[in-house]
Amino acid sequence: MSILITGGTKGIGLAIAERFAAPGVEVFVAYSTDVDAADKAAAAIADNGGEPHLLQCDVGEAGECRRLIEWVAQHTPALHQIVHCAVAAPWGPLLDVPAADVMRSVRVNGLALIDLVREARPLLARGAVVVAVSSRGSSTVIPGYGPVGIAKALMEAAMRYLAVELAPKGIRTHVLEVTAVLTPTYRAIVPNAEQRIAELGASSPSGRGVSTDDIADAVEWLASDRAQMLTGRSIVLDGAANLVV
C-alpha cells in the first residue's frame, strides 16, 4: 500500500503520515522548506513501521507536481491514497494582500490538487482515494482568511468535479472541512493562536476543539472500504461548533 501526503512533515499532515505508517506501507511525503522537520517526520514514520520517502518540492508549481509524481513512480507502481495538506496562508483583508500572494495561495491550496491528480492518474489504482483538508473559511467569512478561503473554495469545487470524472475508475475524492487546529501554520498566521483555540474549544458543544488525531481518524475512515459509496462531498469535522450561532 502507498500514500502520498503533501505538507506531511508537520501538524495535520504529520499526524496523517504517522497514522498510515505501518509495515508494508510506502509513505511518500512532500515538504517545502523545513529539512529538520522532514528528518523528524521520516524517523516517526519509520518508528511506526512504514517506509518513509521524502521529497522537498513546491507543489504550487505545476512542474514541481510533475516531478513529485515522477519521483513517486520510481518507487511504486501504484498509488492508493493522496492527501493534500500543503498550505500557503497569507493573512489579511483580501483587497490588501498583494495579488502575487493571493495567487500563490490559489496555486498551493487549490490548483496543486488538480495538478497532482492529473499527473498521478496513471498510478491511481482502482479503489484509490484522494483527500483534501479544507476549512470552514471556504464557505464562511473569517476576517483575514480571504486569501486562503477562496483557494479552499476552489479546491472543494474541483474535488466535486473530480469525483464525477474518477468514479467510473473506482477512485473516490473527499474534502475534510475542519475547524481551527493549533498547528505550526495556525500559530504563524493567527495572533494569540493559543488563546483563540482555547476559546473555540470552550464554546464548542463538544467541550473541546478538534485535534490532529481526530483528523487522522477521519482520513483513515474515508480511505477505507467502509466509505466506498461516499465521494465528492465535503465532510465537516468540528464537534458541532459551527452549528451554534
For each residue, the residues with C-beta under 8 A, 3 or more apart:
1: 24 25 26 80
2: 25 26 27 28 72 76 78 79 80 81
3: 17 20 25 26 27 28 79 80 81 82 83 223
4: 28 29 30 68 72 79 81 82 83 116 120
5: 8 13 16 17 20 27 28 29 30 82 83 85
6: 13 29 30 59 83 84 85 86 112 116
7: 10 11 12 13 30 31 32 84 85 86 87
8: 5 13 14 16 17 27 29 30 31 41 83 85
9: 13 14 17 29 31 34 37 38 40 41 54
10: 7 13 14 34 37 41 183 184 185
11: 7 14 15 85 181 183 184 185 186 212
12: 7 15 16 85 133 178 181 183 212 215 216
13: 5 6 7 8 9 10 16 17 29 83 85 86
14: 8 9 10 11 17 18 41 44 212
15: 11 12 18 19 212 213 215 216
16: 5 8 12 13 19 20 83 85 215 216 219
17: 3 5 8 9 13 14 20 21 27 29 41 44 45 50
18: 14 15 21 44 45 48 216
19: 15 16 216 217 219 220
20: 3 5 16 17 25 27 50 81 220 223
21: 17 18 25 27 44 45 46 47 48 49 50 52
22: 25 48 49 50
23: 49 50
24: 1
25: 1 2 3 20 21 22 49 50 51
26: 1 2 3 50 51 53 75 76
27: 2 3 5 8 17 20 21 45 50 51 52 53
28: 2 3 4 5 53 54 55 71 72 75 76
29: 4 5 6 8 9 13 17 38 41 42 45 52 53 54 55
30: 4 5 6 7 8 54 55 56 57 59 68 86
31: 7 8 9 34 37 38 41 54 55 56 57
32: 7 56 57 58 59 86
33: 56
34: 9 10 31 37 38
35: 38 39 56
36: 39 40
37: 9 10 31 34 40 41
38: 9 29 31 34 35 41 42 54 56
39: 35 36 42 43
40: 9 36 37 43 44
41: 8 9 10 14 17 29 31 37 38 44 45 52 54
42: 29 38 39 45 46 52 54
43: 39 40 46 47 52
44: 14 17 18 21 40 41 47 48
45: 17 18 21 27 29 41 42 48 50 51 52
46: 21 42 43 49 50 51 52
47: 21 43 44
48: 18 21 22 44 45
49: 21 22 23 25 46
50: 17 20 21 22 23 25 26 27 45 46
51: 25 26 27 45 46
52: 21 27 29 41 42 43 45 46
53: 26 27 28 29 71 72 75
54: 9 28 29 30 31 38 41 42
55: 28 29 30 31 68 71
56: 30 31 32 33 35 38
57: 30 31 32 64 65 67 68
58: 32 61 64
59: 6 30 32 64 65 68 86 108 112 115 116
60: 64 88 104 107 108 111 112
61: 58 64 65 107
62: 65 66 111 115
63: 66 67
64: 57 58 59 60 61 67 68
65: 57 59 61 62 68 69 112 115 116 119
66: 62 63 69 70 115 119
67: 57 63 64 70 71
68: 4 30 55 57 59 64 65 71 72 116 119
69: 65 66 72 73 116 119 120 123
70: 66 67 73 74 119
71: 28 53 55 67 68 74 75
72: 2 4 28 53 68 69 75 76 79 120 123
73: 69 70 76 77 122 123
74: 70 71
75: 26 28 53 71 72
76: 2 26 28 72 73 79 123
77: 73 123
78: 2 123 124 125 128
79: 2 3 4 72 76 82 120 123 124 125 128
80: 1 2 3 125 127 128 129 223
81: 2 3 4 20 128 129 130 131 223
82: 3 4 5 79 116 117 120 124 128 129 130 131
83: 3 4 5 6 8 13 16 130 131 132 133 219
84: 6 7 112 113 116 130 131 132 133 155
85: 5 6 7 8 11 12 13 16 133
86: 6 7 13 30 32 59 108 109 112
87: 7 108 109 148 185
88: 60 104 105 107 108 109 148 151
89: 105 147 148 185 188 189
90: 97 98 101 102 104 105 147 148
91: 97 144 145 147 148 189 190
92: 96 97 144 146 147
93: 96 97 143 144 146
94: 97 102 146 147 150
95:
96: 92 93
97: 90 91 92 93 94 101 102 146 147
98: 90 101 102
99: 102 103
100: 103 104
101: 90 97 98 104 105 147
102: 90 94 97 98 99 105 106 147 150
103: 99 100 106 107
104: 60 88 90 100 101 107 108
105: 88 89 90 101 102 108 109 110 147 148 150 151
106: 102 103 109 110 111 150 151 154
107: 60 61 88 103 104 110 111 112
108: 59 60 86 87 88 104 105 111 112 151
109: 86 87 88 105 106 112 148 151 152 154 155
110: 105 106 107 113 114 151 152 154 155 158
111: 60 62 106 107 108 114 115 154
112: 6 59 60 65 84 86 107 108 109 115 116
113: 84 110 116 117 130 132 155 158 159
114: 110 111 117 118 158 162
115: 59 62 65 66 111 112 118 119
116: 4 6 59 65 68 69 82 84 112 113 119 120
117: 82 113 114 120 121 124 130 162 166
118: 114 115 121
119: 65 66 68 69 70 115 116
120: 4 69 72 79 82 116 117 123 124
121: 117 118 124
122: 73
123: 69 72 73 76 77 78 79 120
124: 78 79 82 117 120 121 128 130 166 169 171
125: 78 79 80 128
126: 169 170 171
127: 80 170 171 225
128: 78 79 80 81 82 124 125 170 171 172
129: 80 81 82 171 172 173 174 222 223
130: 81 82 83 84 113 117 124 159 162 166 171 172 173 174
131: 81 82 83 84 173 174 175 176 219 222 223
132: 83 84 113 155 156 159 173 174 175 176
133: 12 83 84 85 175 176 178 215
134: 138 152 155 156 175 176 177 178 234
135: 138 145 148 149 152 177 178 179 180
136: 139 140 142 177 179 236 238 242
137: 140 141 142 145 148 149 152
138: 134 135 149 152 153 155 156 177 234
139: 136 153 177
140: 136 137 242
141: 137 145 146 149
142: 136 137 145 149
143: 93
144: 91 92 93
145: 91 135 137 141 142 148 149
146: 92 93 94 97 141 149 150
147: 89 90 91 92 94 97 101 102 105 150 151
148: 87 88 89 90 91 105 109 135 137 145 151 152
149: 135 137 138 141 142 145 146 152 153
150: 94 102 105 106 146 147 153 154
151: 88 105 106 108 109 110 147 148 154 155
152: 109 110 134 135 137 138 148 149 155 156
153: 138 139 149 150 156 157
154: 106 109 110 111 150 151 157 158
155: 84 109 110 113 132 134 138 151 152 158 159 175
156: 132 134 138 152 153 159 160 175 177 234
157: 153 154 160 161
158: 110 113 114 154 155 161 162
159: 113 130 132 155 156 162 163 173 174 175 232 234
160: 156 157 163 164 173 232
161: 157 158 164 165
162: 114 117 130 158 159 165 166 173 232
163: 159 160 166 167 172 173 231 232 233
164: 160 161 167 232
165: 161 162
166: 117 124 130 162 163 169 171 172 173
167: 163 164 170 171 172 231 232
168:
169: 124 126 166
170: 126 127 128 167
171: 124 126 127 128 129 130 166 167
172: 128 129 130 163 166 167 222 227 228 230 231 232
173: 129 130 131 132 159 160 162 163 166 231 232
174: 129 130 131 132 159 222 227 230 231 232 233 235
175: 131 132 133 134 155 156 159 233 234 235
176: 131 132 133 134 215 218 219 222 234 235 237
177: 134 135 136 138 139 156 234 235 236 237 238
178: 12 133 134 135 181 210 215 237 238
179: 135 136 200 204 209 210 237 238 239 241 242
180: 135 186 190 196 197 200 209 210
181: 11 12 178 186 197 209 210 211 212 215
182: 186 187 193 194 197 209
183: 10 11 12 186 187 212
184: 10 11 187 188
185: 10 11 87 89 188 189
186: 11 180 181 182 183 189 190 193 197
187: 182 183 184 190 193 194
188: 89 184 185
189: 89 91 185 186
190: 91 180 186 187 193 196
191: 196
192: 195 196
193: 182 186 187 190 196 197
194: 182 187 197 198
195: 192 198 199
196: 180 190 191 192 193 199 200
197: 180 181 182 186 193 194 200 201 209
198: 194 195 201 202
199: 195 196 202 203
200: 179 180 196 197 203 204 209 241
201: 197 198 204 207 208 209
202: 198 199 207
203: 199 200 241 244
204: 179 200 201 207 208 209 238 239 240 241 244
205: 239 240 241 243 244
206: 239 240 241
207: 201 202 204 239
208: 201 204 239
209: 179 180 181 182 197 200 201 204 239 241
210: 178 179 180 181 214 215 237 238 239
211: 181 214 215
212: 11 12 14 15 181 183 215 216
213: 15 216 217
214: 210 211 217 218 237
215: 12 15 16 133 176 178 181 210 211 212 218 219 237
216: 12 15 16 18 19 212 213 219 220
217: 19 213 214 220 221
218: 176 214 215 221 222 235 237
219: 16 19 83 131 176 215 216 222 223
220: 19 20 216 217 223 224
221: 217 218 224 226 227
222: 129 131 172 174 176 218 219 227 230 235
223: 3 20 80 81 129 131 219 220 227
224: 220 221 227
225: 127 228
226: 221
227: 172 174 221 222 223 224 230
228: 172 225
229:
230: 172 174 222 227 233
231: 163 167 172 173 174
232: 159 160 162 163 164 167 172 173 174
233: 163 174 175 230
234: 134 138 156 159 175 176 177
235: 174 175 176 177 218 222
236: 136 177 242
237: 176 177 178 179 210 214 215 218
238: 136 177 178 179 204 210 241 242
239: 179 204 205 206 207 208 209 210
240: 204 205 206 243 244
241: 179 200 203 204 205 206 209 238 244
242: 136 140 179 236 238
243: 205 240
244: 203 204 205 240 241
245:
